[in-house]
Amino acid sequence: MEWKGECMVKQFSACLEKVHFPGAWKRTEVVWKPKKDGNTRPISLLTGMGWMLHRLLNGRMQVWCERKLKFSPNQFGSRGGMDTVMAVERVVNRINENKRGRRHSLVMALDLHR
C-alpha cells in the first residue's frame, strides 16, 4: 500500500501539471467569525485538500513574483518578510529626512476594508 503522503504529492503534482483545481476541493463551508467590535463576518473554509493546494499555489506564485520582480517596491502586503510596521517605518523615515532637509511632507492614508 502506498504511503498517504506520496499519494498526496502525486495528486498535487498532477494538479500543477494540468493547471487544474478539482471542483470537489473548491467546496467551502461558510462560518461566521466574531469581530472585536461585537459584529460578525462570514468566512469560507476550504476542504483540507483544497486548503493545502491553495497554500502550495500561493507559495509558488509569491516566489515567482519575487524572482521576476513583479511586486512593486512599495508593496508590503502579501510578501514574505515585509509587513505594515515596515511600511510605517518607511513613511516616518522619509518624513524625518524631509525635516532635516527643510522640505515639506504630505501624507495621505487610505484605510481599505475587505
Biopython code that builds the backbone (N, CA, C, O; Angstrom):
import numpy as np
from Bio.PDB.StructureBuilder import StructureBuilder

atoms = [
    (1, "MET", "N", (0.835, -1.183, 0.000)),
    (1, "MET", "CA", (0.000, 0.000, 0.000)),
    (1, "MET", "C", (0.886, 1.255, 0.000)),
    (1, "MET", "O", (1.901, 1.324, 0.693)),
    (2, "GLU", "N", (0.473, 2.223, -0.785)),
    (2, "GLU", "CA", (1.241, 3.454, -0.926)),
    (2, "GLU", "C", (1.052, 4.354, 0.293)),
    (2, "GLU", "O", (-0.045, 4.448, 0.844)),
    (3, "TRP", "N", (2.122, 5.007, 0.701)),
    (3, "TRP", "CA", (2.067, 5.947, 1.814)),
    (3, "TRP", "C", (1.183, 7.121, 1.424)),
    (3, "TRP", "O", (1.263, 7.599, 0.293)),
    (4, "LYS", "N", (0.334, 7.599, 2.345)),
    (4, "LYS", "CA", (-0.627, 8.665, 2.032)),
    (4, "LYS", "C", (0.056, 9.940, 1.554)),
    (4, "LYS", "O", (-0.447, 10.620, 0.659)),
    (5, "GLY", "N", (1.194, 10.262, 2.144)),
    (5, "GLY", "CA", (1.907, 11.467, 1.742)),
    (5, "GLY", "C", (2.347, 11.411, 0.283)),
    (5, "GLY", "O", (2.250, 12.406, -0.436)),
    (6, "GLU", "N", (2.831, 10.249, -0.157)),
    (6, "GLU", "CA", (3.249, 10.098, -1.543)),
    (6, "GLU", "C", (2.063, 10.245, -2.481)),
    (6, "GLU", "O", (2.185, 10.821, -3.562)),
    (7, "CYS", "N", (0.921, 9.725, -2.068)),
    (7, "CYS", "CA", (-0.299, 9.845, -2.874)),
    (7, "CYS", "C", (-0.698, 11.317, -3.006)),
    (7, "CYS", "O", (-1.085, 11.758, -4.087)),
    (8, "MET", "N", (-0.606, 12.073, -1.915)),
    (8, "MET", "CA", (-0.952, 13.494, -1.955)),
    (8, "MET", "C", (0.011, 14.257, -2.848)),
    (8, "MET", "O", (-0.405, 15.129, -3.612)),
    (9, "VAL", "N", (1.297, 13.934, -2.757)),
    (9, "VAL", "CA", (2.286, 14.599, -3.602)),
    (9, "VAL", "C", (1.958, 14.358, -5.073)),
    (9, "VAL", "O", (2.028, 15.280, -5.885)),
    (10, "LYS", "N", (1.601, 13.125, -5.414)),
    (10, "LYS", "CA", (1.247, 12.808, -6.805)),
    (10, "LYS", "C", (0.011, 13.586, -7.238)),
    (10, "LYS", "O", (-0.042, 14.089, -8.361)),
    (11, "GLN", "N", (-0.985, 13.691, -6.356)),
    (11, "GLN", "CA", (-2.207, 14.430, -6.692)),
    (11, "GLN", "C", (-1.905, 15.911, -6.902)),
    (11, "GLN", "O", (-2.360, 16.504, -7.880)),
    (12, "PHE", "N", (-1.145, 16.508, -5.996)),
    (12, "PHE", "CA", (-0.820, 17.920, -6.126)),
    (12, "PHE", "C", (0.034, 18.169, -7.369)),
    (12, "PHE", "O", (-0.170, 19.163, -8.066)),
    (13, "SER", "N", (0.978, 17.288, -7.652)),
    (13, "SER", "CA", (1.820, 17.420, -8.842)),
    (13, "SER", "C", (0.977, 17.353, -10.108)),
    (13, "SER", "O", (1.202, 18.115, -11.048)),
    (14, "ALA", "N", (0.009, 16.446, -10.134)),
    (14, "ALA", "CA", (-0.875, 16.335, -11.299)),
    (14, "ALA", "C", (-1.709, 17.607, -11.465)),
    (14, "ALA", "O", (-1.922, 18.072, -12.585)),
    (15, "CYS", "N", (-2.175, 18.162, -10.361)),
    (15, "CYS", "CA", (-2.954, 19.411, -10.426)),
    (15, "CYS", "C", (-2.110, 20.544, -10.995)),
    (15, "CYS", "O", (-2.578, 21.309, -11.838)),
    (16, "LEU", "N", (-0.871, 20.651, -10.537)),
    (16, "LEU", "CA", (0.017, 21.714, -11.023)),
    (16, "LEU", "C", (0.355, 21.507, -12.497)),
    (16, "LEU", "O", (0.373, 22.461, -13.275)),
    (17, "GLU", "N", (0.622, 20.258, -12.879)),
    (17, "GLU", "CA", (0.988, 19.939, -14.254)),
    (17, "GLU", "C", (-0.166, 20.228, -15.211)),
    (17, "GLU", "O", (0.044, 20.750, -16.306)),
    (18, "LYS", "N", (-1.388, 19.885, -14.790)),
    (18, "LYS", "CA", (-2.562, 20.060, -15.650)),
    (18, "LYS", "C", (-3.241, 21.412, -15.452)),
    (18, "LYS", "O", (-4.247, 21.709, -16.097)),
    (19, "VAL", "N", (-2.681, 22.234, -14.547)),
    (19, "VAL", "CA", (-3.266, 23.536, -14.206)),
    (19, "VAL", "C", (-4.753, 23.336, -13.884)),
    (19, "VAL", "O", (-5.633, 23.935, -14.501)),
    (20, "HIS", "N", (-4.992, 22.481, -12.908)),
    (20, "HIS", "CA", (-6.367, 22.100, -12.560)),
    (20, "HIS", "C", (-6.552, 22.114, -11.046)),
    (20, "HIS", "O", (-5.738, 21.563, -10.305)),
    (21, "PHE", "N", (-7.628, 22.749, -10.598)),
    (21, "PHE", "CA", (-8.011, 22.764, -9.176)),
    (21, "PHE", "C", (-9.327, 22.007, -9.100)),
    (21, "PHE", "O", (-10.362, 22.547, -9.491)),
    (22, "PRO", "N", (-9.318, 20.761, -8.602)),
    (22, "PRO", "CA", (-10.530, 19.938, -8.610)),
    (22, "PRO", "C", (-11.727, 20.619, -7.946)),
    (22, "PRO", "O", (-11.608, 21.219, -6.878)),
    (23, "GLY", "N", (-12.865, 20.512, -8.595)),
    (23, "GLY", "CA", (-14.089, 21.132, -8.096)),
    (23, "GLY", "C", (-14.451, 20.691, -6.690)),
    (23, "GLY", "O", (-14.920, 21.494, -5.884)),
    (24, "ALA", "N", (-14.237, 19.421, -6.395)),
    (24, "ALA", "CA", (-14.577, 18.913, -5.057)),
    (24, "ALA", "C", (-13.735, 19.590, -3.982)),
    (24, "ALA", "O", (-14.168, 19.707, -2.836)),
    (25, "TRP", "N", (-12.547, 20.031, -4.341)),
    (25, "TRP", "CA", (-11.673, 20.689, -3.369)),
    (25, "TRP", "C", (-12.027, 22.162, -3.203)),
    (25, "TRP", "O", (-11.534, 22.820, -2.287)),
    (26, "LYS", "N", (-12.884, 22.685, -4.091)),
    (26, "LYS", "CA", (-13.289, 24.091, -4.016)),
    (26, "LYS", "C", (-14.509, 24.289, -3.125)),
    (26, "LYS", "O", (-14.880, 25.424, -2.826)),
    (27, "ARG", "N", (-15.123, 23.217, -2.707)),
    (27, "ARG", "CA", (-16.312, 23.347, -1.859)),
    (27, "ARG", "C", (-15.917, 23.979, -0.531)),
    (27, "ARG", "O", (-14.890, 23.646, 0.060)),
    (28, "THR", "N", (-16.749, 24.885, -0.088)),
    (28, "THR", "CA", (-16.442, 25.597, 1.149)),
    (28, "THR", "C", (-17.588, 25.508, 2.134)),
    (28, "THR", "O", (-18.728, 25.213, 1.776)),
    (29, "GLU", "N", (-17.259, 25.767, 3.355)),
    (29, "GLU", "CA", (-18.261, 25.901, 4.406)),
    (29, "GLU", "C", (-18.164, 27.337, 4.907)),
    (29, "GLU", "O", (-17.088, 27.804, 5.281)),
    (30, "VAL", "N", (-19.284, 28.022, 4.911)),
    (30, "VAL", "CA", (-19.299, 29.403, 5.379)),
    (30, "VAL", "C", (-19.589, 29.394, 6.878)),
    (30, "VAL", "O", (-20.578, 28.819, 7.334)),
    (31, "VAL", "N", (-18.712, 30.038, 7.624)),
    (31, "VAL", "CA", (-18.904, 30.170, 9.077)),
    (31, "VAL", "C", (-18.844, 31.653, 9.425)),
    (31, "VAL", "O", (-18.235, 32.444, 8.706)),
    (32, "TRP", "N", (-19.468, 32.015, 10.514)),
    (32, "TRP", "CA", (-19.492, 33.406, 10.957)),
    (32, "TRP", "C", (-18.434, 33.604, 12.014)),
    (32, "TRP", "O", (-18.464, 32.963, 13.064)),
    (33, "LYS", "N", (-17.500, 34.490, 11.739)),
    (33, "LYS", "CA", (-16.383, 34.749, 12.644)),
    (33, "LYS", "C", (-16.673, 36.029, 13.438)),
    (33, "LYS", "O", (-16.942, 37.076, 12.848)),
    (34, "PRO", "N", (-16.618, 35.948, 14.771)),
    (34, "PRO", "CA", (-16.849, 37.157, 15.568)),
    (34, "PRO", "C", (-15.698, 38.152, 15.420)),
    (34, "PRO", "O", (-14.534, 37.768, 15.302)),
    (35, "LYS", "N", (-16.049, 39.434, 15.429)),
    (35, "LYS", "CA", (-15.050, 40.501, 15.357)),
    (35, "LYS", "C", (-14.938, 41.153, 16.727)),
    (35, "LYS", "O", (-15.803, 40.965, 17.583)),
    (36, "LYS", "N", (-13.873, 41.918, 16.931)),
    (36, "LYS", "CA", (-13.633, 42.569, 18.226)),
    (36, "LYS", "C", (-14.727, 43.554, 18.597)),
    (36, "LYS", "O", (-14.998, 43.775, 19.777)),
    (37, "ASP", "N", (-15.363, 44.153, 17.576)),
    (37, "ASP", "CA", (-16.392, 45.152, 17.859)),
    (37, "ASP", "C", (-17.761, 44.531, 18.151)),
    (37, "ASP", "O", (-18.748, 45.253, 18.296)),
    (38, "GLY", "N", (-17.829, 43.206, 18.236)),
    (38, "GLY", "CA", (-19.083, 42.533, 18.549)),
    (38, "GLY", "C", (-19.851, 42.057, 17.327)),
    (38, "GLY", "O", (-20.748, 41.223, 17.445)),
    (39, "ASN", "N", (-19.509, 42.579, 16.152)),
    (39, "ASN", "CA", (-20.154, 42.135, 14.912)),
    (39, "ASN", "C", (-19.554, 40.807, 14.470)),
    (39, "ASN", "O", (-18.619, 40.301, 15.091)),
    (40, "THR", "N", (-20.091, 40.254, 13.406)),
    (40, "THR", "CA", (-19.547, 39.026, 12.827)),
    (40, "THR", "C", (-19.347, 39.239, 11.340)),
    (40, "THR", "O", (-19.938, 40.133, 10.734)),
    (41, "ARG", "N", (-18.498, 38.393, 10.766)),
    (41, "ARG", "CA", (-18.317, 38.443, 9.317)),
    (41, "ARG", "C", (-18.196, 37.009, 8.806)),
    (41, "ARG", "O", (-17.661, 36.138, 9.492)),
    (42, "PRO", "N", (-18.695, 36.775, 7.602)),
    (42, "PRO", "CA", (-18.614, 35.416, 7.061)),
    (42, "PRO", "C", (-17.226, 35.128, 6.496)),
    (42, "PRO", "O", (-16.605, 35.992, 5.877)),
    (43, "ILE", "N", (-16.752, 33.916, 6.714)),
    (43, "ILE", "CA", (-15.526, 33.452, 6.066)),
    (43, "ILE", "C", (-15.813, 32.081, 5.460)),
    (43, "ILE", "O", (-16.662, 31.339, 5.954)),
    (44, "SER", "N", (-15.107, 31.757, 4.403)),
    (44, "SER", "CA", (-15.289, 30.467, 3.730)),
    (44, "SER", "C", (-14.114, 29.565, 4.055)),
    (44, "SER", "O", (-12.957, 29.961, 3.916)),
    (45, "LEU", "N", (-14.411, 28.365, 4.483)),
    (45, "LEU", "CA", (-13.373, 27.390, 4.806)),
    (45, "LEU", "C", (-13.327, 26.327, 3.713)),
    (45, "LEU", "O", (-14.324, 25.655, 3.448)),
    (46, "LEU", "N", (-12.162, 26.178, 3.080)),
    (46, "LEU", "CA", (-11.974, 25.147, 2.065)),
    (46, "LEU", "C", (-11.832, 23.776, 2.715)),
    (46, "LEU", "O", (-11.590, 23.667, 3.917)),
    (47, "THR", "N", (-11.984, 22.745, 1.912)),
    (47, "THR", "CA", (-11.683, 21.391, 2.382)),
    (47, "THR", "C", (-10.184, 21.313, 2.681)),
    (47, "THR", "O", (-9.424, 22.191, 2.271)),
    (48, "GLY", "N", (-9.764, 20.288, 3.379)),
    (48, "GLY", "CA", (-8.348, 20.131, 3.719)),
    (48, "GLY", "C", (-7.449, 20.083, 2.495)),
    (48, "GLY", "O", (-6.419, 20.756, 2.456)),
    (49, "MET", "N", (-7.827, 19.294, 1.497)),
    (49, "MET", "CA", (-7.013, 19.175, 0.283)),
    (49, "MET", "C", (-7.017, 20.487, -0.494)),
    (49, "MET", "O", (-5.989, 20.889, -1.039)),
    (50, "GLY", "N", (-8.163, 21.154, -0.548)),
    (50, "GLY", "CA", (-8.243, 22.436, -1.237)),
    (50, "GLY", "C", (-7.369, 23.481, -0.575)),
    (50, "GLY", "O", (-6.692, 24.255, -1.253)),
    (51, "TRP", "N", (-7.382, 23.503, 0.760)),
    (51, "TRP", "CA", (-6.569, 24.462, 1.502)),
    (51, "TRP", "C", (-5.088, 24.205, 1.249)),
    (51, "TRP", "O", (-4.321, 25.147, 1.048)),
    (52, "MET", "N", (-4.677, 22.930, 1.258)),
    (52, "MET", "CA", (-3.261, 22.614, 1.030)),
    (52, "MET", "C", (-2.827, 22.989, -0.384)),
    (52, "MET", "O", (-1.735, 23.524, -0.572)),
    (53, "LEU", "N", (-3.682, 22.710, -1.394)),
    (53, "LEU", "CA", (-3.326, 23.073, -2.765)),
    (53, "LEU", "C", (-3.273, 24.591, -2.906)),
    (53, "LEU", "O", (-2.393, 25.118, -3.586)),
    (54, "HIS", "N", (-4.197, 25.290, -2.278)),
    (54, "HIS", "CA", (-4.185, 26.762, -2.292)),
    (54, "HIS", "C", (-2.878, 27.299, -1.710)),
    (54, "HIS", "O", (-2.260, 28.191, -2.292)),
    (55, "ARG", "N", (-2.461, 26.763, -0.571)),
    (55, "ARG", "CA", (-1.205, 27.216, 0.059)),
    (55, "ARG", "C", (-0.007, 26.930, -0.845)),
    (55, "ARG", "O", (0.898, 27.755, -0.966)),
    (56, "LEU", "N", (-0.008, 25.766, -1.472)),
    (56, "LEU", "CA", (1.066, 25.392, -2.388)),
    (56, "LEU", "C", (1.130, 26.369, -3.564)),
    (56, "LEU", "O", (2.203, 26.871, -3.901)),
    (57, "LEU", "N", (-0.013, 26.634, -4.182)),
    (57, "LEU", "CA", (-0.063, 27.552, -5.317)),
    (57, "LEU", "C", (0.335, 28.966, -4.902)),
    (57, "LEU", "O", (1.107, 29.629, -5.595)),
    (58, "ASN", "N", (-0.193, 29.421, -3.774)),
    (58, "ASN", "CA", (0.104, 30.766, -3.298)),
    (58, "ASN", "C", (1.612, 30.926, -3.033)),
    (58, "ASN", "O", (2.211, 31.934, -3.406)),
    (59, "GLY", "N", (2.203, 29.937, -2.397)),
    (59, "GLY", "CA", (3.641, 29.992, -2.126)),
    (59, "GLY", "C", (4.461, 30.049, -3.404)),
    (59, "GLY", "O", (5.414, 30.822, -3.506)),
    (60, "ARG", "N", (4.088, 29.229, -4.374)),
    (60, "ARG", "CA", (4.824, 29.231, -5.642)),
    (60, "ARG", "C", (4.655, 30.549, -6.394)),
    (60, "ARG", "O", (5.601, 31.054, -6.998)),
    (61, "MET", "N", (3.443, 31.101, -6.352)),
    (61, "MET", "CA", (3.208, 32.373, -7.033)),
    (61, "MET", "C", (4.004, 33.498, -6.386)),
    (61, "MET", "O", (4.539, 34.361, -7.082)),
    (62, "GLN", "N", (4.085, 33.494, -5.061)),
    (62, "GLN", "CA", (4.870, 34.527, -4.389)),
    (62, "GLN", "C", (6.342, 34.429, -4.751)),
    (62, "GLN", "O", (6.985, 35.444, -5.019)),
    (63, "VAL", "N", (6.877, 33.227, -4.760)),
    (63, "VAL", "CA", (8.289, 33.032, -5.131)),
    (63, "VAL", "C", (8.519, 33.493, -6.566)),
    (63, "VAL", "O", (9.500, 34.181, -6.851)),
    (64, "TRP", "N", (7.611, 33.113, -7.474)),
    (64, "TRP", "CA", (7.753, 33.510, -8.879)),
    (64, "TRP", "C", (7.725, 35.032, -9.012)),
    (64, "TRP", "O", (8.555, 35.618, -9.707)),
    (65, "CYS", "N", (6.753, 35.672, -8.333)),
    (65, "CYS", "CA", (6.637, 37.137, -8.405)),
    (65, "CYS", "C", (7.882, 37.825, -7.854)),
    (65, "CYS", "O", (8.337, 38.823, -8.413)),
    (66, "GLU", "N", (8.434, 37.302, -6.765)),
    (66, "GLU", "CA", (9.658, 37.889, -6.199)),
    (66, "GLU", "C", (10.824, 37.752, -7.179)),
    (66, "GLU", "O", (11.571, 38.706, -7.397)),
    (67, "ARG", "N", (10.979, 36.564, -7.768)),
    (67, "ARG", "CA", (12.099, 36.328, -8.688)),
    (67, "ARG", "C", (11.995, 37.158, -9.956)),
    (67, "ARG", "O", (13.001, 37.642, -10.474)),
    (68, "LYS", "N", (10.774, 37.321, -10.456)),
    (68, "LYS", "CA", (10.554, 38.058, -11.705)),
    (68, "LYS", "C", (10.327, 39.553, -11.464)),
    (68, "LYS", "O", (10.021, 40.298, -12.395)),
    (69, "LEU", "N", (10.479, 39.985, -10.205)),
    (69, "LEU", "CA", (10.326, 41.396, -9.834)),
    (69, "LEU", "C", (8.955, 41.946, -10.231)),
    (69, "LEU", "O", (8.850, 43.050, -10.764)),
    (70, "LYS", "N", (7.914, 41.168, -9.965)),
    (70, "LYS", "CA", (6.549, 41.576, -10.301)),
    (70, "LYS", "C", (5.903, 42.407, -9.197)),
    (70, "LYS", "O", (4.876, 43.043, -9.434)),
    (71, "PHE", "N", (6.480, 42.417, -7.998)),
    (71, "PHE", "CA", (5.947, 43.228, -6.911)),
    (71, "PHE", "C", (6.538, 44.626, -6.979)),
    (71, "PHE", "O", (7.717, 44.799, -7.289)),
    (72, "SER", "N", (5.717, 45.614, -6.689)),
    (72, "SER", "CA", (6.217, 46.982, -6.571)),
    (72, "SER", "C", (7.067, 47.069, -5.308)),
    (72, "SER", "O", (6.754, 46.408, -4.317)),
    (73, "PRO", "N", (8.129, 47.863, -5.317)),
    (73, "PRO", "CA", (8.920, 48.015, -4.093)),
    (73, "PRO", "C", (8.120, 48.682, -2.974)),
    (73, "PRO", "O", (8.519, 48.643, -1.810)),
    (74, "ASN", "N", (6.993, 49.291, -3.332)),
    (74, "ASN", "CA", (6.141, 49.946, -2.344)),
    (74, "ASN", "C", (5.060, 49.021, -1.792)),
    (74, "ASN", "O", (4.268, 49.438, -0.948)),
    (75, "GLN", "N", (5.016, 47.776, -2.254)),
    (75, "GLN", "CA", (4.006, 46.832, -1.772)),
    (75, "GLN", "C", (4.552, 46.060, -0.578)),
    (75, "GLN", "O", (5.622, 45.456, -0.647)),
    (76, "PHE", "N", (3.805, 46.092, 0.506)),
    (76, "PHE", "CA", (4.229, 45.376, 1.705)),
    (76, "PHE", "C", (3.330, 44.187, 2.005)),
    (76, "PHE", "O", (3.796, 43.198, 2.571)),
    (77, "GLY", "N", (2.055, 44.257, 1.642)),
    (77, "GLY", "CA", (1.137, 43.157, 1.904)),
    (77, "GLY", "C", (1.398, 41.981, 0.991)),
    (77, "GLY", "O", (1.862, 42.162, -0.136)),
    (78, "SER", "N", (1.110, 40.785, 1.455)),
    (78, "SER", "CA", (1.254, 39.540, 0.689)),
    (78, "SER", "C", (2.688, 39.266, 0.263)),
    (78, "SER", "O", (2.923, 38.628, -0.764)),
    (79, "ARG", "N", (3.647, 39.745, 1.046)),
    (79, "ARG", "CA", (5.045, 39.492, 0.741)),
    (79, "ARG", "C", (5.746, 38.971, 1.979)),
    (79, "ARG", "O", (5.560, 39.495, 3.077)),
    (80, "GLY", "N", (6.542, 37.949, 1.799)),
    (80, "GLY", "CA", (7.303, 37.402, 2.906)),
    (80, "GLY", "C", (8.339, 38.380, 3.411)),
    (80, "GLY", "O", (9.047, 39.003, 2.620)),
    (81, "GLY", "N", (8.432, 38.518, 4.720)),
    (81, "GLY", "CA", (9.441, 39.380, 5.317)),
    (81, "GLY", "C", (9.116, 40.857, 5.264)),
    (81, "GLY", "O", (9.954, 41.686, 5.617)),
    (82, "MET", "N", (7.917, 41.202, 4.829)),
    (82, "MET", "CA", (7.518, 42.617, 4.776)),
    (82, "MET", "C", (6.148, 42.741, 5.436)),
    (82, "MET", "O", (5.265, 41.914, 5.211)),
    (83, "ASP", "N", (5.981, 43.771, 6.242)),
    (83, "ASP", "CA", (4.704, 43.932, 6.928)),
    (83, "ASP", "C", (4.354, 45.407, 7.074)),
    (83, "ASP", "O", (5.106, 46.276, 6.630)),
    (84, "THR", "N", (3.214, 45.687, 7.695)),
    (84, "THR", "CA", (2.742, 47.066, 7.808)),
    (84, "THR", "C", (3.657, 47.910, 8.688)),
    (84, "THR", "O", (3.783, 49.115, 8.468)),
    (85, "VAL", "N", (4.293, 47.298, 9.679)),
    (85, "VAL", "CA", (5.214, 48.050, 10.532)),
    (85, "VAL", "C", (6.356, 48.609, 9.683)),
    (85, "VAL", "O", (6.768, 49.753, 9.872)),
    (86, "MET", "N", (6.857, 47.817, 8.765)),
    (86, "MET", "CA", (7.936, 48.273, 7.887)),
    (86, "MET", "C", (7.460, 49.416, 6.989)),
    (86, "MET", "O", (8.216, 50.345, 6.709)),
    (87, "ALA", "N", (6.208, 49.343, 6.541)),
    (87, "ALA", "CA", (5.663, 50.409, 5.697)),
    (87, "ALA", "C", (5.589, 51.718, 6.476)),
    (87, "ALA", "O", (5.945, 52.775, 5.956)),
    (88, "VAL", "N", (5.125, 51.646, 7.725)),
    (88, "VAL", "CA", (5.032, 52.847, 8.561)),
    (88, "VAL", "C", (6.427, 53.394, 8.844)),
    (88, "VAL", "O", (6.633, 54.607, 8.809)),
    (89, "GLU", "N", (7.383, 52.518, 9.125)),
    (89, "GLU", "CA", (8.759, 52.960, 9.366)),
    (89, "GLU", "C", (9.314, 53.704, 8.154)),
    (89, "GLU", "O", (10.018, 54.701, 8.309)),
    (90, "ARG", "N", (9.004, 53.226, 6.955)),
    (90, "ARG", "CA", (9.483, 53.887, 5.744)),
    (90, "ARG", "C", (8.912, 55.309, 5.647)),
    (90, "ARG", "O", (9.626, 56.249, 5.297)),
    (91, "VAL", "N", (7.629, 55.452, 5.957)),
    (91, "VAL", "CA", (6.996, 56.777, 5.909)),
    (91, "VAL", "C", (7.622, 57.702, 6.950)),
    (91, "VAL", "O", (7.950, 58.847, 6.639)),
    (92, "VAL", "N", (7.792, 57.219, 8.179)),
    (92, "VAL", "CA", (8.379, 58.038, 9.248)),
    (92, "VAL", "C", (9.801, 58.441, 8.877)),
    (92, "VAL", "O", (10.184, 59.594, 9.076)),
    (93, "ASN", "N", (10.579, 57.522, 8.347)),
    (93, "ASN", "CA", (11.952, 57.851, 7.932)),
    (93, "ASN", "C", (11.972, 58.925, 6.857)),
    (93, "ASN", "O", (12.801, 59.834, 6.899)),
    (94, "ARG", "N", (11.059, 58.823, 5.888)),
    (94, "ARG", "CA", (11.002, 59.826, 4.817)),
    (94, "ARG", "C", (10.635, 61.201, 5.382)),
    (94, "ARG", "O", (11.205, 62.215, 4.980)),
    (95, "ILE", "N", (9.684, 61.228, 6.314)),
    (95, "ILE", "CA", (9.297, 62.499, 6.947)),
    (95, "ILE", "C", (10.486, 63.104, 7.688)),
    (95, "ILE", "O", (10.735, 64.306, 7.591)),
    (96, "ASN", "N", (11.221, 62.271, 8.427)),
    (96, "ASN", "CA", (12.396, 62.767, 9.165)),
    (96, "ASN", "C", (13.477, 63.274, 8.215)),
    (96, "ASN", "O", (14.118, 64.288, 8.492)),
    (97, "GLU", "N", (13.684, 62.575, 7.097)),
    (97, "GLU", "CA", (14.653, 63.043, 6.097)),
    (97, "GLU", "C", (14.241, 64.416, 5.565)),
    (97, "GLU", "O", (15.071, 65.311, 5.413)),
    (98, "ASN", "N", (12.951, 64.563, 5.287)),
    (98, "ASN", "CA", (12.457, 65.842, 4.769)),
    (98, "ASN", "C", (12.600, 66.953, 5.808)),
    (98, "ASN", "O", (12.905, 68.091, 5.451)),
    (99, "LYS", "N", (12.386, 66.642, 7.079)),
    (99, "LYS", "CA", (12.565, 67.645, 8.140)),
    (99, "LYS", "C", (14.012, 68.115, 8.181)),
    (99, "LYS", "O", (14.283, 69.314, 8.252)),
    (100, "ARG", "N", (14.936, 67.167, 8.136)),
    (100, "ARG", "CA", (16.358, 67.521, 8.168)),
    (100, "ARG", "C", (16.748, 68.370, 6.956)),
    (100, "ARG", "O", (17.600, 69.253, 7.061)),
    (101, "GLY", "N", (16.135, 68.106, 5.827)),
    (101, "GLY", "CA", (16.425, 68.868, 4.617)),
    (101, "GLY", "C", (15.535, 70.086, 4.454)),
    (101, "GLY", "O", (15.546, 70.740, 3.412)),
    (102, "ARG", "N", (14.764, 70.388, 5.494)),
    (102, "ARG", "CA", (13.846, 71.543, 5.484)),
    (102, "ARG", "C", (12.876, 71.492, 4.306)),
    (102, "ARG", "O", (12.563, 72.511, 3.691)),
    (103, "ARG", "N", (12.409, 70.277, 4.008)),
    (103, "ARG", "CA", (11.413, 70.082, 2.957)),
    (103, "ARG", "C", (10.088, 69.699, 3.597)),
    (103, "ARG", "O", (10.053, 69.192, 4.718)),
    (104, "HIS", "N", (9.005, 69.942, 2.882)),
    (104, "HIS", "CA", (7.671, 69.610, 3.377)),
    (104, "HIS", "C", (7.332, 68.158, 3.072)),
    (104, "HIS", "O", (7.871, 67.560, 2.141)),
    (105, "SER", "N", (6.428, 67.603, 3.874)),
    (105, "SER", "CA", (5.912, 66.254, 3.630)),
    (105, "SER", "C", (4.397, 66.304, 3.648)),
    (105, "SER", "O", (3.799, 67.057, 4.417)),
    (106, "LEU", "N", (3.793, 65.514, 2.812)),
    (106, "LEU", "CA", (2.341, 65.352, 2.803)),
    (106, "LEU", "C", (2.057, 63.867, 2.867)),
    (106, "LEU", "O", (2.561, 63.094, 2.052)),
    (107, "VAL", "N", (1.252, 63.469, 3.834)),
    (107, "VAL", "CA", (0.918, 62.054, 3.991)),
    (107, "VAL", "C", (-0.578, 61.888, 3.792)),
    (107, "VAL", "O", (-1.378, 62.596, 4.403)),
    (108, "MET", "N", (-0.945, 60.959, 2.943)),
    (108, "MET", "CA", (-2.346, 60.638, 2.717)),
    (108, "MET", "C", (-2.523, 59.159, 3.048)),
    (108, "MET", "O", (-1.785, 58.313, 2.544)),
    (109, "ALA", "N", (-3.492, 58.854, 3.889)),
    (109, "ALA", "CA", (-3.728, 57.469, 4.295)),
    (109, "ALA", "C", (-5.101, 57.028, 3.799)),
    (109, "ALA", "O", (-6.069, 57.787, 3.858)),
    (110, "LEU", "N", (-5.171, 55.824, 3.324)),
    (110, "LEU", "CA", (-6.424, 55.249, 2.838)),
    (110, "LEU", "C", (-6.617, 53.923, 3.555)),
    (110, "LEU", "O", (-5.772, 53.034, 3.452)),
    (111, "ASP", "N", (-7.703, 53.782, 4.270)),
    (111, "ASP", "CA", (-7.982, 52.549, 5.002)),
    (111, "ASP", "C", (-8.985, 51.740, 4.197)),
    (111, "ASP", "O", (-10.138, 52.145, 4.047)),
    (112, "LEU", "N", (-8.552, 50.609, 3.683)),
    (112, "LEU", "CA", (-9.427, 49.758, 2.864)),
    (112, "LEU", "C", (-9.958, 48.598, 3.693)),
    (112, "LEU", "O", (-9.194, 47.890, 4.351)),
    (113, "HIS", "N", (-11.243, 48.414, 3.656)),
    (113, "HIS", "CA", (-11.861, 47.283, 4.344)),
    (113, "HIS", "C", (-12.226, 46.230, 3.296)),
    (113, "HIS", "O", (-12.600, 46.558, 2.170)),
    (114, "ARG", "N", (-12.112, 44.991, 3.681)),
    (114, "ARG", "CA", (-12.453, 43.910, 2.748)),
    (114, "ARG", "C", (-13.945, 43.774, 2.639)),
    (114, "ARG", "O", (-14.434, 42.918, 1.902)),
]
sb = StructureBuilder()
sb.init_structure("model")
sb.init_model(0)
sb.init_chain("A")
sb.init_seg("    ")
for serial, (resi, resn, name, xyz) in enumerate(atoms, 1):
    if name == "N":
        sb.init_residue(resn, " ", resi, " ")
    sb.init_atom(name, np.array(xyz, "f"), 0.0, 1.0, " ", f" {name:<3s}", serial, name[0])
structure = sb.get_structure()
